[in-house]
Amino acid sequence: MYKDSLNIIVVSASSLPLARKIRDGYPGETVIYSKDIANDICQFSSFEELTGELFAASGNLVFIGAMGICVRSIAPYIKSKYTDPAVVCIDSTGKYVVSVLSGHIGGANSLTHVLARMLNAEAVVTTQSDNQGLWALDTFSKQFGWETDIYDRKAGTQECPQKLMNECITRFVNLKPTALLLDVRTKDTDYLEQTCPSHVDIFYHYPDIDMEKYEQLITVSPYFYGDSPIPCLSFFPKVLHMGVGCKKGLDDMDAFTKEVTRHLSSFHINPKAIADVSSIDLKKDEPLLNTFAKEYLKCPFKTYPAEELNKINVPNPSSKVEDVTSSASVSEAAAIRSAEGGPLIIEKHKGQTRDVCDFTFSVALDKHAQRQEEKQGHIEIVGAGPGDPELISIRGRRMLEKADLILYAGSLVPKELTLCAKKGATVRSSADMNLEEQFMLMKEFYDKGLFVVRLHTGDPCIYGAIQEQMAFFDQYGMSYHITPGISSFQAAAAALRSQFTIPEKVQTIILTRGEGRTPMPEKEQLHKLAASQSTMCIFLSAGIVEQVQKELLEHYPPTTPVAACYKLTWKDERIYRGELKDLARIVKDNNLTLTTLLVVGDAIDNREGLSRLYADEFKHLFRK
């Protein structure tokens, strides 16, 4: 019996083939229990005893048999949805998979869908939120890694938190007016904004909420709002970073903890939102700091070199601290460093565990969790993929639909990709613009607090010329982010129906270019890379194909397969196969110039060589 295993209880021997089918397809440890004897199952004699044992010790139970037997077997052991295992019942024919108990927190609903897909069966889930397409509030902690508190002034402090959570869920699924406060931003809060139900209104500042209009408040914030006049369900994302400096040998954990939590509370900060504690390398072995982080806050403790911390601008530097540690700041600098440059929300606070100040601490908000002010712009560098509009990522398309300005590489990106722009958006090709003109246009929109998408072909990080753009954004302190895209070398593998790695023969893919106007580093010249005879994908080199062919022939055999791929995934895509000795002729005869990728290597059209991944003797996590 395994705590994390899938435990299948088979009521009738006729259902054993169904149980074995699940075991063979389920991505994890599976144990089958039956009254019948077989080498691959665990035999039992009493349903009641087995169910009681598994119910207490395992994470999930799957009954194959009648629902009545399932319900009567588990009934004596049911306690709470917060502690009960997931229970699923499958009829003996495998037609229906039913979520019976602990659908959300225990994971029975998700397990039901997994098993139904495996058996080509119908999933039966009866929880109201699932059937209404609403959020399952009681799964947010597990789903997003958030901790939770519930504040209800009318209920009082003695009310059971689980009862309060159930009341919040009831109001939510009954579509009672709900205010959602998102005063920080993460990918998970973005998801909430994108999937927000119609009875929920989103706010970014607590004072903006007219509490009289709502029956409950949900917050995703490092702050607690215990003074809310309506029931408040609070989720605390790990977005805060605490920096600490202290005297050597600090040992009064109780006094230290009380002072830190008292000061955090004065700022309405919940310690559950702290992602890590940090200090200077000098303190890496300080017992109290390690214990406070790892045992009290249950988060990592990390340290930084003095020379690194001393470079960080802080509001309260100290020459005395610098004399001792070689850094003018410890707590503030460490907090800012861990927050990747995010702002301090608690500047250096001096605390004491005895009669004198013997420690300081500061708290910074993660740079990426800052909620943009209304007038702050943002630039999203988006990879368009190789050309086909359907190959842009879901996130990339969403960015295009949101943009106030789309600046796209007109000679390399199909205009069809910009047709999803919202009404009123500005769409410009950068084909006739120099770098400075592109910068000025993006900055014009950015300074108005607008959302800009810079749309690049393929993946912008591969020959995307984004480095100089990011240098400009950094210079002006502009907010930006990169959304990756599918590169043309991946599209080439798909179009050629080729796996670019061959077991035991070719295990390396080289992405490179020939030496044209931009010199190549001496150690990366083509003839040196060719010595490995790897699969080589050569960008931006159709115009110098004779030189490319000459260098490759120094190591690749003349008969090595090649492919010249023009406008991969575009409507006018053309692909020409041949041998290396004919590469230059293929390119010239077909007038291939820009947007041509050259692929060289034995992997093209190869069908020989077997991976050991699926060999019977090859065991791994999901196949024992």
C-alpha positions in Angstrom: 0.0 0.0 0.0 1.3 3.4 -1.0 0.3 6.8 0.3 0.6 8.3 -3.2 -0.5 5.3 -5.2 -3.7 4.7 -7.0 -5.6 2.1 -4.9 -8.2 0.1 -6.9 -10.7 -2.1 -5.0 -12.3 -4.6 -7.4 -15.7 -5.9 -6.2 -16.0 -8.7 -8.8 -13.3 -10.7 -10.5 -15.0 -9.9 -13.8 -13.7 -6.3 -13.4 -10.0 -7.3 -13.1 -9.3 -6.6 -16.8 -10.7 -3.1 -16.3 -8.4 -2.6 -13.2 -5.4 -3.9 -15.1 -6.2 -1.5 -18.0 -6.1 1.4 -15.6 -2.9 0.2 -14.0 -1.2 -0.1 -17.4 -2.2 3.4 -18.5 -2.0 5.3 -15.2 1.1 7.5 -14.8 2.0 6.4 -11.4 2.1 3.5 -8.8 -1.1 1.4 -8.9 -2.2 -1.3 -6.5 -5.1 -3.6 -7.2 -7.1 -5.3 -4.4 -9.4 -8.2 -5.0 -10.8 -11.2 -3.1 -9.5 -13.4 -5.9 -6.0 -14.7 -6.1 -3.5 -13.6 -8.8 0.2 -12.8 -8.9 -0.3 -9.1 -9.8 -2.9 -8.2 -7.2 -3.3 -7.9 -3.4 -5.8 -10.3 -1.9 -8.2 -9.2 0.8 -11.0 -10.9 2.7 -13.1 -8.0 4.2 -14.3 -4.9 2.4 -14.8 -3.1 5.7 -11.3 -3.7 7.0 -9.6 -2.9 3.7 -11.6 0.2 3.2 -10.9 1.4 6.7 -7.2 0.8 6.3 -6.9 2.5 2.9 -9.2 5.3 3.9 -6.9 6.3 6.7 -3.5 5.8 5.0 -3.9 6.5 1.3 -4.6 9.6 -0.9 -7.2 8.0 -3.2 -9.5 5.0 -3.6 -11.1 3.7 -6.8 -14.0 1.3 -6.5 -14.9 -0.8 -9.5 -18.4 -2.0 -8.8 -21.8 -0.8 -7.7 -22.1 2.6 -6.2 -24.0 1.3 -3.2 -21.2 -1.0 -2.2 -18.8 2.0 -2.5 -20.9 4.3 -0.4 -21.6 1.7 2.3 -17.9 0.8 2.5 -16.7 4.4 3.0 -19.6 5.8 5.1 -18.2 4.8 8.6 -14.9 6.6 7.9 -16.0 9.9 6.4 -14.8 12.9 8.5 -14.1 16.0 6.5 -13.4 17.1 2.9 -10.2 18.6 4.2 -8.8 15.2 5.3 -10.7 12.5 3.4 -9.1 10.8 0.4 -10.4 11.1 -3.1 -12.9 8.4 -3.8 -14.0 7.5 -7.3 -16.5 4.7 -8.4 -16.4 3.0 -11.8 -19.2 0.7 -12.9 -18.2 -2.8 -13.8 -18.5 -2.2 -17.5 -16.2 0.9 -17.5 -18.9 3.1 -18.9 -19.2 5.7 -16.1 -16.5 7.2 -13.8 -18.1 8.9 -10.9 -16.5 11.4 -8.4 -17.8 10.3 -5.0 -15.9 12.1 -2.3 -13.4 14.9 -1.8 -13.8 16.2 -5.3 -11.9 19.4 -5.0 -9.4 19.3 -2.2 -8.8 15.5 -2.4 -8.6 15.7 -6.2 -11.4 13.2 -7.0 -12.8 15.4 -9.7 -9.6 15.6 -11.6 -8.9 11.9 -11.1 -12.3 11.2 -12.5 -11.5 13.0 -15.7 -8.1 11.3 -16.0 -9.7 7.8 -15.6 -12.6 8.6 -17.9 -10.2 9.7 -20.7 -8.2 6.5 -20.1 -11.2 4.3 -20.4 -13.1 6.3 -23.0 -15.9 6.6 -20.4 -18.2 9.3 -19.3 -17.0 11.4 -16.3 -19.7 12.2 -13.8 -18.9 15.2 -11.6 -21.7 16.7 -9.5 -20.0 19.6 -7.7 -21.8 22.9 -8.5 -18.7 25.0 -9.3 -17.5 22.5 -11.9 -20.9 22.2 -13.6 -21.3 26.0 -13.6 -17.7 26.6 -14.9 -16.8 28.5 -11.7 -13.6 28.6 -9.8 -13.2 26.0 -7.1 -12.1 28.3 -4.3 -11.1 25.6 -2.0 -8.4 24.3 -4.5 -6.6 27.7 -5.0 -4.1 26.9 -2.2 -3.0 23.7 -3.8 -3.4 24.9 -7.4 -1.5 28.2 -7.0 0.6 27.6 -3.9 -1.2 30.3 -2.0 -1.9 30.2 1.8 -5.3 31.2 3.1 -7.1 33.1 5.9 -10.7 34.0 6.3 -12.0 37.1 8.1 -15.6 37.4 9.1 -16.3 40.1 11.7 -19.8 38.8 12.3 -18.7 35.2 12.9 -16.1 36.0 15.5 -12.6 34.6 16.0 -13.8 31.3 17.3 -15.6 30.2 14.2 -14.2 27.1 12.5 -12.1 28.2 9.4 -13.5 25.2 7.4 -17.1 26.3 8.1 -16.2 29.8 7.0 -14.6 28.5 3.8 -17.8 26.5 3.1 -19.9 29.6 3.6 -17.6 31.6 1.1 -18.0 28.8 -1.4 -21.8 28.7 -1.0 -22.0 32.4 -1.6 -19.8 32.1 -4.6 -21.5 29.3 -6.4 -24.9 30.9 -5.7 -23.6 33.9 -7.7 -23.7 36.4 -4.8 -22.0 39.8 -5.7 -18.3 39.4 -5.0 -15.4 41.8 -5.1 -12.0 40.5 -6.1 -9.0 42.5 -5.0 -5.8 41.9 -6.9 -3.3 44.4 -5.6 -0.3 42.3 -6.9 0.2 40.7 -10.2 1.3 37.1 -11.0 0.6 34.7 -13.8 -2.0 33.2 -11.5 -3.8 36.5 -11.0 -3.7 37.0 -14.8 -5.6 33.7 -15.0 -8.2 35.0 -12.6 -8.7 38.1 -14.7 -9.0 36.1 -17.9 -11.6 33.7 -16.4 -13.5 36.0 -14.0 -17.2 35.1 -13.6 -19.8 37.7 -14.3 -20.8 38.1 -10.7 -17.3 39.1 -9.7 -15.9 42.6 -10.0 -12.1 43.1 -10.1 -10.4 45.9 -8.1 -6.7 46.8 -7.8 -7.0 49.1 -4.8 -8.9 48.3 -1.6 -10.3 51.9 -1.1 -12.0 51.7 -4.5 -14.4 48.9 -3.3 -17.9 50.0 -2.3 -18.5 47.3 0.2 -22.2 47.9 0.3 -22.6 46.5 -3.2 -21.0 43.1 -2.3 -21.7 40.1 -0.1 -18.1 39.0 0.1 -14.6 40.0 -0.7 -11.8 37.8 -2.1 -8.3 39.1 -2.0 -5.0 37.9 -3.6 -2.5 40.1 -1.7 0.4 40.0 0.8 -1.8 42.2 3.0 -4.6 41.1 5.3 -7.9 43.0 5.4 -9.3 41.9 8.8 -11.3 45.2 9.0 -13.4 44.3 6.0 -17.1 44.9 6.8 -18.1 41.8 4.7 -16.7 38.3 4.8 -13.2 38.2 3.4 -11.5 35.2 1.9 -7.8 36.1 1.6 -5.1 34.3 -0.5 -1.5 35.1 0.1 0.9 34.6 -2.8 4.6 34.3 -2.0 5.6 37.7 -3.4 7.5 39.3 -0.5 11.2 39.0 0.3 12.6 39.6 3.8 16.2 40.8 4.3 17.7 40.5 7.8 20.9 41.7 9.5 21.8 40.7 13.0 24.5 40.6 15.6 26.5 37.4 15.8 25.1 34.8 18.0 21.5 36.2 18.2 19.6 33.4 20.0 16.3 34.6 21.4 14.0 33.2 18.8 10.8 34.0 20.7 11.6 37.7 21.1 12.9 37.9 17.5 9.8 36.3 16.1 7.4 38.4 18.2 9.1 41.7 17.1 9.1 40.7 13.4 5.5 39.6 13.4 4.4 42.7 15.4 6.0 45.1 12.9 4.7 43.1 9.9 1.2 43.4 11.4 1.5 47.1 11.7 1.9 47.2 8.0 -1.0 44.7 7.6 1.4 42.2 6.1 0.7 38.5 6.5 3.9 36.5 7.0 2.4 33.8 4.8 3.3 36.0 1.8 7.0 35.8 2.5 8.8 33.8 -0.2 12.3 33.8 1.3 14.6 35.3 4.0 18.0 36.6 3.0 21.1 38.1 4.4 24.8 38.6 3.8 27.2 35.7 3.3 28.7 36.5 6.7 25.4 35.3 8.3 25.0 32.1 6.3 25.6 29.9 9.3 23.6 32.0 11.8 21.4 29.4 13.5 18.5 31.8 14.4 18.1 33.1 10.8 18.2 29.6 9.4 15.6 28.3 11.9 13.3 31.4 11.5 13.2 30.9 7.7 13.0 27.2 7.4 10.9 26.3 10.5 8.8 29.3 11.3 8.2 30.8 7.8 8.9 27.5 6.0 10.8 29.2 3.2 14.4 29.2 2.0 17.2 31.2 3.6 19.8 32.5 1.3 22.8 34.9 1.5 24.7 37.1 -0.9 28.3 38.3 -1.1 29.1 41.7 0.5 30.4 43.1 -2.8 27.1 42.3 -4.5 24.9 43.9 -1.8 27.1 47.0 -1.6 26.2 47.8 -5.3 22.5 48.0 -4.5 21.1 51.5 -3.9 19.2 51.6 -0.6 17.4 54.4 1.3 19.2 53.9 4.6 22.9 53.0 4.1 25.1 52.8 7.1 28.8 53.5 7.3 28.9 51.5 10.6 27.4 48.5 8.9 29.9 48.9 6.0 32.8 48.9 8.5 31.7 45.6 9.9 30.4 43.8 6.8 32.0 45.6 3.8 28.4 46.5 2.6 26.6 49.7 3.5 23.4 47.7 3.8 22.4 44.2 4.7 18.7 44.0 5.3 17.5 46.4 2.7 20.0 45.4 0.1 19.3 41.6 0.6 15.6 42.2 0.4 15.9 44.2 -2.8 18.3 41.6 -4.3 15.9 38.7 -3.6 13.1 40.8 -5.1 15.1 41.3 -8.3 15.1 45.0 -7.8 11.5 45.3 -6.5 10.5 48.1 -4.2 10.9 48.1 -0.4 7.5 48.1 1.3 9.2 48.1 4.8 12.4 50.0 5.0 15.1 49.0 7.6 13.5 48.4 10.9 15.7 48.1 14.0 14.6 45.5 16.5 15.9 44.2 19.7 15.7 40.9 21.6 17.5 42.2 24.7 18.1 45.8 25.9 19.8 47.0 22.7 19.1 46.9 19.0 20.6 43.6 17.8 18.9 43.0 14.4 17.3 44.8 11.5 14.9 43.6 8.8 13.3 44.9 5.7 10.7 43.7 3.2 10.6 44.1 -0.6 7.9 43.3 -3.1 8.9 41.0 -5.9 9.7 43.1 -9.0 7.4 40.9 -11.2 4.5 41.1 -8.8 4.2 44.9 -8.9 0.7 45.9 -10.1 1.3 48.5 -12.9 -0.1 51.9 -12.1 -2.8 53.1 -14.4 -0.4 55.3 -16.5 2.5 52.8 -16.7 3.0 51.2 -20.1 4.3 47.7 -20.9 6.1 46.2 -23.8 5.6 42.5 -24.7 8.1 41.0 -27.1 6.2 38.3 -28.8 7.5 35.4 -30.9 5.1 35.0 -33.9 6.2 31.5 -34.8 7.5 30.5 -38.2 4.6 32.1 -40.2 1.3 30.2 -40.0 -1.0 32.3 -37.8 -2.2 29.1 -36.1 1.3 28.4 -34.8 1.5 31.4 -32.5 1.1 30.5 -28.8 -2.1 31.0 -27.0 -0.4 33.7 -24.8 1.1 35.4 -27.9 -2.4 35.7 -29.5 -3.8 37.0 -26.3 -1.1 39.7 -26.2 -1.9 40.7 -29.7 -5.6 41.0 -28.9 -4.8 43.2 -25.9 -2.2 45.5 -27.6 -2.7 49.2 -28.2 0.3 49.1 -30.6 1.4 46.2 -32.7 4.8 46.8 -34.2 5.6 43.8 -36.4 8.6 42.8 -38.6 6.6 43.3 -41.8 9.1 41.6 -44.1 9.2 38.5 -41.9 5.8 38.2 -40.2 2.6 37.6 -42.2 0.2 40.5 -41.8 -2.6 37.9 -41.1 -1.1 37.6 -37.6 -2.2 41.1 -36.8 -5.8 40.7 -37.9 -6.8 39.8 -34.3 -5.9 43.4 -33.1 -8.6 45.0 -31.1 -10.7 47.9 -32.5 -8.7 51.1 -32.4 -5.3 49.5 -32.1 -2.4 50.9 -34.1 -0.7 48.3 -36.3 2.6 49.2 -37.9 5.2 47.4 -40.0 8.8 48.1 -38.9 10.1 47.1 -42.4 10.8 50.8 -43.4 11.9 52.0 -39.9 15.4 52.2 -38.5 16.1 51.1 -34.9 15.7 54.6 -33.4 12.4 55.2 -35.1 11.1 51.9 -33.7 12.2 52.9 -30.2 10.6 56.3 -30.5 7.2 54.8 -31.6 7.2 52.2 -28.9 8.2 54.8 -26.2 5.4 57.2 -27.4 2.8 54.6 -26.7 4.5 53.4 -23.5 4.7 56.9 -22.0 0.9 57.1 -22.4 0.5 54.0 -20.3 -0.4 51.8 -23.2 0.3 48.2 -24.0 2.8 47.6 -26.8 3.5 44.3 -28.7 6.8 44.0 -30.6 6.1 41.1 -32.9 9.1 39.1 -34.1 9.3 36.1 -36.4 10.0 32.7 -35.0 11.3 32.8 -31.4 12.6 36.3 -30.7 15.5 35.0 -28.7 17.0 33.2 -31.8 18.5 35.7 -34.2 15.7 38.1 -33.2 17.8 41.3 -32.8 16.1 42.0 -29.5 19.2 42.6 -27.4 19.5 46.2 -28.6 15.8 46.8 -27.9 16.1 45.4 -24.4 19.1 47.6 -23.8 17.0 50.6 -24.7 14.1 49.4 -22.4 16.6 48.9 -19.6 18.1 52.4 -20.1 14.7 54.0 -19.7 13.5 51.7 -16.9 10.6 50.4 -19.1 8.5 47.3 -18.2 8.9 44.5 -20.7 8.5 40.7 -21.0 9.2 38.1 -23.7 6.7 35.6 -24.9 8.6 32.8 -26.7 7.5 31.4 -30.1 8.1 28.3 -32.3 11.4 28.7 -34.2 11.7 27.9 -37.9 14.1 25.0 -37.2 11.3 23.3 -35.3 8.9 23.9 -38.2 11.6 22.5 -40.5 11.7 19.2 -38.6 8.0 19.0 -38.8 7.8 19.8 -42.5 10.6 17.4 -43.3 9.0 14.7 -41.1 12.3 14.2 -39.6 13.6 13.7 -36.0 16.7 15.8 -35.9 18.4 13.5 -33.4 19.2 9.8 -34.3 19.9 7.4 -31.4 23.5 6.6 -31.1 24.4 8.6 -34.2 23.4 12.2 -33.9 22.4 13.7 -30.6 23.3 17.4 -31.2 21.4 20.1 -33.1 23.5 23.2 -34.0 21.7 26.5 -34.7 24.1 28.8 -36.5 24.6 31.1 -39.5 27.3 31.6 -42.1 29.7 34.5 -42.0 28.3 37.4 -43.9 28.4 41.1 -43.1 28.5 40.2 -39.4 31.7 38.3 -38.6 31.5 35.0 -36.9 33.6 34.3 -33.8 36.6 32.4 -34.9 35.8 29.3 -32.8 32.3 29.1 -34.3 33.1 29.2 -38.0 31.1 26.7 -40.0 34.0 24.4 -41.0 34.8 24.0 -37.3 31.2 23.3 -36.2 30.9 20.9 -39.1 33.5 18.6 -37.6 30.8 17.2 -35.3 28.6 16.2 -38.3 25.6 17.1 -36.1 22.2 18.2 -37.5 22.9 21.7 -38.5 20.3 24.4 -39.1 21.8 27.4 -40.8 19.9 30.7 -40.6 20.4 33.9 -42.7 22.8 32.3 -45.2 21.1 31.7 -48.5 22.9 34.7 -50.0 26.3 33.2 -49.2 25.4 29.6 -49.9 28.6 28.8 -52.0 30.8 29.7 -49.0 28.5 27.7 -46.7 28.7 24.6 -48.9 32.5 24.9 -49.2 33.0 25.0 -45.4 30.6 22.2 -44.7 32.3 19.9 -47.2 35.4 20.0 -45.2 33.8 17.5 -42.8 30.4 16.3 -44.1 30.4 13.8 -46.9 29.2 15.2 -50.3 26.2 12.9 -50.2 25.0 14.2 -46.8 21.2 15.0 -47.0 20.3 18.7 -47.2 17.1 20.7 -47.3 16.6 24.3 -48.4 13.4 25.4 -46.6 11.8 28.6 -47.9 9.1 30.4 -45.9 8.3 27.5 -43.7 4.5 27.2 -42.8 3.7 30.2 -45.0 1.2 29.8 -47.8 4.0 29.9 -50.4 6.3 27.5 -48.5 8.7 25.6 -50.7 11.1 22.9 -49.6 13.9 21.4 -51.8 15.8 18.3 -50.8 19.1 17.2 -52.1 22.7 16.4 -51.3 25.3 18.7 -49.8 27.4 18.8 -53.0 24.4 20.3 -54.8 23.3 22.8 -52.0 24.5 26.0 -53.7 22.9 24.9 -57.0 19.5 24.1 -55.3 19.4 27.6 -53.7 20.5 29.5 -56.8 18.3 27.6 -59.3 15.2 28.2 -57.2 16.0 31.9 -56.4 15.9 31.3 -52.7 16.9 34.4 -50.7 15.4 35.7 -47.5 13.4 33.6 -45.0 15.3 30.4 -46.2 16.6 27.9 -43.6 19.3 25.5 -44.7 19.3 22.1 -42.9 22.2 19.6 -43.2 22.7 16.2 -41.7 21.9 12.5 -41.8 18.8 13.0 -39.6 16.9 14.3 -42.7 14.4 11.5 -43.7 16.2 9.0 -41.5 14.1 6.0 -40.3 16.9 3.9 -38.8 18.0 3.5 -35.2 15.7 2.8 -32.2 15.5 4.8 -29.1 15.9 2.8 -25.8 13.0 4.9 -24.3 10.5 2.2 -25.1 12.7 -0.8 -24.7 11.2 -3.4 -22.3 14.2 -3.4 -20.1 14.2 0.4 -19.8 12.5 1.3 -16.6 11.5 4.8 -15.4 9.1 6.6 -13.1 6.0 5.6 -15.0 7.0 2.2 -16.2 8.4 -0.2 -13.7 
